[in-house]
Amino acid sequence: MTDPIADYLTRLRNAIKAGHRVVEVPASNLKKEITRILFEKGYILSYKFVEDGPQGTIKIALKYDPVNKVNAIKSLTRVSTPGLRQYVGYREMPRVLNGLGIAILSTSKGVMTNKEALGQKLGGEVICYVY
């Protein structure tokens, strides 16, 4: 596998389309940070890190609207790929869905959203867009 983050996002998209409640993905430090941000921003219900084997897994409980069974995540889009990295400075920070969505960035101070990076005047690699 050449792009584990794209695989992570694809597993989430597939679980949402299939209507699953829980999805398991192989763990890494970057995936743990992305999962933490998705939880803090209210896109997923909960998550749990399971230490089994050398890598471990992340169990993610997806968040659905109880009335119309619509998922909280409408779109997960990978921006920076191994073949074409996308970097932005804090002056060119992307706005996702006119400020309603988030962009997840990898900065020198760790993984954070575009709004947090803008507040700290940090740029970095744009990992994905979520709305």
Buried (B, 14 or more C-beta within 10 A) or exposed (E): EEBBBBBBBBBBBEBBEEEBEEBBBBBBEBBBBBBEBBBEBEBBBEBEEEEEEEEEBBBBBBBBEEEEEEBBBEEBEBBBEEEEEBEBEBEEBBEBEEEEBBBBBBBEEEBBBBBBBBEEEBBBBBBBBBB
